[in-house]
Structure formats: structure tokens, C-alpha cells
Amino acid sequence: MLLDDTLLDDPRRLQDADGGGLLRAAAMAGAQVRATEEAAIEGGIERLVGRDRPRALVLLTRPGVGPASAQLLAALLGPACPVPVVLSDVVPGWVGALDVVIAHTDDPGDRVLAESVELATRRGARMVITAPESGPVAQAAAGRALLLPPRIPVPGALSFARVLAAGLITLSTLGLLRADLPALADELDREAERDHPMHESFVNPAKSLALRLADRTPLLWGLDHAATAVAAHGALALASFSGVVADVAGYPQAVIRPALHRAAVSATSQADIFADPDDDEGVPPRVLLLAVSQGPVADAARMAASESLRGADVIAPAEEVTGDEALRAALLAVRFDLAALYLGLAAGRLGGPGIVSPAAL
């Protein structure tokens, strides 16, 4: 990747490169949360979803940001959740009037989801859907499910905050999870300010992260289930906006892949600091250990991983902000969105002047 890192600290060039306004769109995560909460209340979520505990909670994982957001919701609920949580691409055949279904799509023509909506609502399941307000999905939901179309227009890959907010308010309404959406929105606004294009790389977390990932293969390894879900979203953001392929795994899964784990240990060892990268074949890895949860189990996992990978980057939002687990996860997801955009802009992969011509080197 030919990276023009000087572009990142030149606001005027950044603005010229970002002709599509993607950085501004990514900074609207807090506004997405507020708008989604407002839409859910206006749409009558308490009336349509109710407060009765469901027999099962079904989280549909249609393409886009849906799978990672569903994984995060399941992680936030955890093993203590009093109802079964099912992640599926389509509604299970047993779905019925005692169940609640949460779904998301950016594709108004997603006929697979439309069929799932038709089946679930016909059988009386309570359903909350974030989707465009036209097309087969919206038609299937009309009058029978709570449809939350986007009120803040952003590209689908930048809609994680909206989808998460819809899930959180649904779970909060059902009494399965406590969620402070106003606090979440406020913190995402503060994260957008920290990552503002006017701030230089050494004080801008998203720009710093982008530079750490440049010319590396990111290994995004979660130290807890919520962090692993955010890692999956981070990989989507990097692939969508910077063309970077990242490995995603929970740390226990990463450990049992010996070849890659050995490469990670080598890349994070003290000896590696003095290595000549030109002597290595391929693109060297960059290990990022992501931590969202807190407590003895999370602390033990972090200690074990840090002992094995002494030079790895540890990204733990709890060290920077106060707030619940959902807030920390959402903050980290937004930071990956902005880092991926900065990386893509600096590499010229988003159609701007940031690309460096080989002739100029």
C-alpha cells in the first residue's frame, strides 16, 4: 500500500480527498443513536414489542453490519440471559407468537429477509427491523412489525451505531438489558470530536490507529466476546474503505492456530523492533488485542494475552472513558470506521488525491 501519511495532517487535502463526505457521515454515529431512539418511541415500541419476556430472542444476520451487531447484542446479553438467544440468517421454522425477532438490512430488495419477515409476522412474532422504508422488506413489515428506516442518511457500512441502538432499545424494552442511549450518543459525539480531521495524528486516536495498520496485516483478536464482535465490524470497515484484509478471532481461538500465533509472537517480540522489514516475505502482521469487558475473567484474559504478545497493541476503551459495555463497544466500532476511512483516503483508495505516484518516489 502506497500511503501518503502527510495527507492525514492536512485538513484541506483531507477535505478534498473525501469528496463523498464519508468522514462527516462516520461522525454522525451519535446522531444515529438519538434518531433511532426517537423513531422507536414514536413508532410505539412499547406497544408493538411489549414488556413480556419472550420465549426466544432471534437475531437475524443479513449481510452488512447486521452480523457483527447481532454478535455484539448476544455478547452483551451473555450466558446469564434468561431467554435463549438465536443467531440465524433466516427465521427458524419454529418461530411463533411468543418470540421476538430483531433484523437489519441495507438492501430494500432483500427478498430472503422479506420472506422471513412475512413468516415471522404471520405467526405472530414481535419484530423490530432497521431497513429502508420502501421495497419488499418494508412491504412485508407494514402494519405488522416495527420498521425503523434511517433518519440520518449514511452509507450502509457506517450504520453500525443505528443498528446497535435499535437492538439496545428493544432489549431494554423487554427488560433483558439496561441501556443508556443518551449517554451512548453523547460519548460517540465525543469520540467523533477526538477523531476530527483537524486534530493531528499524535492526538487523534483514529488517525493513530490508521497509521499503526498501514502496510500491515491486522490481526484483530478479541479478549472477550463483545470485543470479538467489534473486531468483526472493524474487519468489515477496513475491507470496505481501505481494502485491507484483517484476521478476526477471539484470543482463545487465535492461540490454537499455531502458525499464525507464532508469527504474531515474532511480530510483537522485542527482537522484532530491530528487524529489517525488507528481509521478511509478505506483509508483516500487526496484532491488536481488543478489550471491552471488565472484571476478573476479562483481566485474566488480558494478562495471559499480554504475556504471550508483549509488544501487541492493546485497545481498551475502559482506560479512556467511563460507561457501560455497550458504550465501550460502540466507541471502538466508530473508531475503526474512522481509522478505515483515514487509511483509505491516505492510500487513495476512496477516489481522492491521496495516492502517491510511483514516479514521485
C-alpha positions in Angstrom: 0.0 0.0 0.0 1.4 3.4 -1.0 0.4 5.7 1.8 0.6 9.4 1.8 0.7 9.9 5.6 1.2 13.7 5.2 -2.4 13.9 3.9 -3.7 12.9 7.3 -2.4 16.1 9.0 -3.5 18.4 6.2 -7.2 19.2 6.8 -7.6 20.9 3.4 -6.3 18.0 1.4 -8.3 15.6 3.5 -11.5 17.5 2.7 -10.6 17.5 -1.0 -9.9 13.8 -0.9 -13.1 13.0 1.0 -15.4 14.2 -1.8 -18.2 11.9 -0.7 -18.3 13.3 2.8 -17.6 9.9 4.4 -15.7 11.3 7.4 -18.7 13.6 8.2 -21.0 10.6 7.8 -18.9 8.5 10.2 -19.0 11.3 12.7 -22.8 11.1 12.8 -22.9 8.0 14.9 -24.2 9.8 18.0 -26.9 11.4 15.9 -27.9 8.0 14.5 -28.4 6.7 18.0 -30.6 9.6 19.0 -32.6 9.4 15.8 -33.2 5.7 16.2 -34.3 6.0 19.8 -36.7 8.8 18.8 -38.1 6.7 15.9 -38.6 3.7 18.1 -40.5 5.7 20.7 -42.6 7.4 18.0 -43.3 4.1 16.4 -44.7 2.7 19.6 -42.0 0.1 20.5 -43.6 -0.5 23.9 -46.9 -1.3 22.3 -45.6 -3.4 19.5 -42.8 -5.2 21.4 -44.3 -5.1 24.8 -42.6 -5.9 28.1 -43.4 -9.6 28.3 -40.3 -11.8 28.3 -40.1 -13.7 25.0 -39.8 -17.5 24.7 -36.7 -16.8 22.5 -34.9 -13.9 21.0 -33.9 -14.3 17.3 -31.2 -12.0 15.9 -31.1 -12.2 12.1 -27.7 -11.8 10.5 -28.3 -10.5 7.0 -25.2 -9.1 5.0 -23.7 -5.8 6.1 -23.3 -4.6 9.6 -26.0 -6.9 10.9 -23.9 -10.0 11.8 -21.4 -8.0 13.9 -24.2 -6.1 15.7 -26.1 -9.3 16.3 -22.9 -10.9 17.8 -22.4 -7.9 20.0 -26.0 -7.9 21.3 -25.6 -11.6 22.1 -22.3 -10.9 23.9 -23.9 -8.1 25.9 -26.7 -10.4 27.0 -24.2 -13.0 28.0 -24.8 -16.5 29.4 -27.0 -15.1 32.2 -29.7 -14.0 29.7 -33.0 -15.6 30.9 -34.1 -16.5 27.4 -32.4 -18.4 24.6 -30.7 -16.2 22.0 -30.5 -17.5 18.5 -28.4 -16.0 15.7 -29.6 -17.0 12.2 -29.5 -15.9 8.6 -33.3 -16.6 8.4 -36.0 -17.0 10.9 -36.1 -20.6 12.3 -39.1 -22.7 11.3 -40.3 -22.9 14.9 -40.7 -19.1 15.3 -44.0 -18.1 16.8 -46.1 -15.6 18.8 -44.0 -16.0 21.9 -40.8 -14.9 20.2 -39.1 -11.6 19.4 -37.1 -11.1 16.2 -34.6 -8.3 15.5 -33.3 -7.8 12.0 -31.4 -5.3 9.8 -30.7 -4.8 6.2 -29.5 -2.0 4.0 -30.9 -3.7 0.9 -34.6 -2.8 0.4 -34.8 -5.7 -2.1 -33.6 -8.4 0.3 -36.2 -10.9 -0.6 -34.7 -13.5 1.8 -35.3 -11.2 4.7 -38.7 -10.2 3.3 -39.8 -13.9 3.4 -38.5 -14.2 7.0 -40.5 -11.1 7.9 -43.6 -12.5 6.3 -43.2 -15.8 8.1 -42.5 -14.3 11.5 -45.2 -11.8 11.5 -47.8 -14.2 10.1 -47.1 -16.4 13.1 -47.5 -13.5 15.4 -43.8 -13.0 16.4 -42.9 -9.5 17.6 -40.4 -8.0 15.2 -38.1 -4.9 15.0 -36.5 -4.2 11.7 -34.0 -1.5 10.7 -34.4 -1.2 6.9 -35.2 1.3 4.1 -38.8 2.4 4.1 -39.5 1.0 0.6 -39.1 -2.4 -1.1 -40.2 -5.9 -0.3 -38.9 -5.8 3.3 -40.8 -2.7 4.2 -43.9 -4.1 2.5 -43.7 -7.3 4.5 -43.3 -5.4 7.7 -46.1 -2.9 7.0 -48.6 -2.8 9.9 -47.2 -6.0 11.5 -43.7 -5.1 12.7 -41.8 -2.0 13.9 -39.9 -0.7 10.9 -37.1 1.8 11.7 -35.9 3.4 8.4 -32.8 5.5 8.6 -33.3 9.1 9.6 -29.7 10.1 9.2 -28.6 9.1 5.7 -25.2 7.3 5.8 -23.6 4.5 3.7 -24.6 1.1 5.0 -21.2 0.2 6.3 -21.4 3.2 8.6 -24.7 2.3 10.1 -23.4 0.2 13.0 -24.5 2.7 15.6 -28.1 2.9 14.3 -28.4 -0.9 14.2 -26.9 -1.3 17.7 -29.2 1.4 19.1 -32.3 -0.4 17.6 -31.2 -3.6 19.3 -30.4 -2.0 22.6 -33.8 -0.2 22.9 -35.6 -3.4 22.0 -33.7 -5.4 24.7 -34.2 -2.6 27.2 -38.0 -2.5 26.5 -38.1 -6.3 27.1 -36.2 -5.9 30.3 -33.3 -8.1 29.1 -30.7 -5.4 29.2 -30.3 -1.9 30.6 -29.2 0.6 28.0 -28.4 4.3 28.4 -28.8 5.5 24.9 -28.4 9.3 25.6 -25.1 8.6 27.3 -24.1 6.4 24.4 -24.9 9.1 21.9 -23.0 11.7 23.9 -19.9 9.6 24.1 -20.0 8.8 20.3 -20.1 12.6 19.7 -17.1 13.0 21.9 -15.3 10.2 20.0 -16.1 12.0 16.7 -14.5 15.1 18.2 -11.4 13.3 19.3 -11.1 11.8 15.8 -11.8 15.1 14.0 -9.8 15.7 10.8 -8.4 19.0 12.3 -6.6 17.0 15.1 -3.1 15.8 14.2 -2.3 12.2 14.2 -0.5 12.1 17.5 -3.6 13.2 19.4 -6.2 11.7 17.1 -7.0 8.1 18.1 -8.4 7.1 14.7 -5.5 8.6 12.7 -3.0 6.9 15.0 -4.8 3.6 14.6 -4.8 4.1 10.8 -1.0 4.7 10.8 -0.5 1.6 13.0 -2.3 -0.5 10.5 -0.6 0.9 7.4 1.5 -1.7 5.5 0.5 -4.4 8.0 -1.9 -7.3 8.1 -4.2 -6.6 11.1 -4.8 -9.4 13.5 -7.9 -8.2 15.4 -8.1 -10.5 18.4 -10.8 -10.0 20.9 -10.1 -10.7 24.6 -13.8 -11.1 25.3 -16.9 -11.8 23.3 -18.0 -8.2 22.9 -14.6 -7.2 21.7 -14.5 -10.1 19.2 -17.8 -8.8 17.8 -16.4 -5.3 17.4 -13.3 -6.9 15.7 -15.7 -8.4 13.1 -17.1 -4.9 12.5 -13.5 -3.5 12.3 -12.6 -6.0 9.6 -15.7 -5.0 7.7 -14.8 -1.3 7.9 -11.2 -2.0 6.8 -12.3 -4.1 3.9 -15.0 -1.6 2.9 -13.0 1.6 3.0 -9.3 0.8 2.8 -9.1 -2.5 1.0 -7.3 -4.1 3.9 -7.9 -7.7 4.8 -7.9 -8.4 8.6 -8.0 -11.6 10.6 -10.6 -11.8 13.3 -10.7 -14.2 16.2 -11.3 -14.4 19.9 -8.0 -14.9 21.6 -8.6 -18.5 22.7 -9.3 -19.3 19.0 -6.2 -17.4 17.9 -4.0 -19.4 20.3 -4.9 -22.8 18.7 -3.7 -21.7 15.3 0.0 -22.3 15.9 1.5 -20.9 12.6 -0.3 -17.6 12.8 0.2 -17.3 16.5 3.9 -17.9 16.2 4.0 -15.2 13.5 2.2 -12.9 15.9 4.6 -13.7 18.8 7.5 -12.9 16.5 6.0 -9.7 15.3 5.4 -8.5 18.8 8.7 -9.6 20.3 11.4 -7.1 21.4 13.8 -8.6 18.8 11.3 -7.6 16.1 11.9 -3.9 16.8 15.3 -4.2 15.3 14.3 -6.4 12.4 14.6 -5.1 8.8 11.1 -5.4 7.3 12.6 -5.8 3.9 14.1 -9.1 5.0 10.7 -10.6 5.6 8.5 -12.2 3.0 4.9 -10.9 2.7 3.2 -8.2 4.8 4.1 -8.3 8.5 1.2 -8.7 10.9 0.0 -6.0 13.4 -1.5 -7.6 16.5 -4.4 -5.6 18.1 -5.8 -7.0 21.3 -9.3 -5.6 21.8 -10.8 -5.5 25.3 -14.4 -4.3 26.0 -15.5 -6.3 29.1 -14.2 -5.7 32.6 -13.9 -7.9 35.6 -11.7 -10.8 36.8 -12.3 -13.0 33.8 -11.5 -10.2 31.4 -8.5 -9.1 33.4 -7.1 -12.7 33.4 -7.6 -13.0 29.6 -5.8 -9.7 29.0 -2.9 -10.7 31.3 -2.4 -14.0 29.5 -2.5 -12.5 26.1 -0.2 -9.6 27.0 2.3 -12.1 28.5 2.4 -14.0 25.2 2.3 -11.0 22.9 4.3 -8.4 24.8 4.5 -5.9 22.0 0.9 -6.1 20.9 -1.3 -3.0 20.8 -4.0 -3.3 23.5 -7.1 -1.2 22.8 -9.2 -1.0 25.9 -11.8 1.9 25.8 -12.3 1.4 29.6 -8.9 3.1 30.1 -10.2 6.2 28.2 -13.9 6.6 29.1 -16.5 5.7 31.7 -19.6 3.9 30.7 -21.2 0.5 30.2 -20.1 -2.3 28.0 -22.3 -1.3 25.1 -20.9 2.3 25.2 -17.3 1.0 25.1 -18.0 -1.4 22.2 -19.8 1.3 20.1 -17.0 3.7 20.7 -14.4 1.2 19.5 -16.6 0.4 16.4 -16.8 4.0 15.4 -13.0 4.4 15.9 -12.4 1.6 13.5 -14.8 3.2 11.0 -12.9 6.5 11.0 -9.5 4.7 11.0 -10.5 2.7 8.0 -11.6 5.9 6.2 -8.4 7.8 7.1 -6.4 4.8 5.8 -8.4 4.6 2.6 -8.1 8.3 1.9 -4.3 8.4 2.6 -3.9 5.4 0.3 -6.0 6.9 -2.5 -8.5 4.0 -2.4 -11.5 6.2 -1.9 -11.1 8.2 -5.1 -9.2 11.2 -3.8 -5.7 12.8 -4.4 -4.1 10.9 -1.5 -2.4 8.2 -3.7 1.3 8.5 -4.2 2.5 8.1 -7.7 5.4 5.7 -8.0 7.1 8.2 -10.2 7.2 10.7 -7.3 9.0 8.3 -5.0 
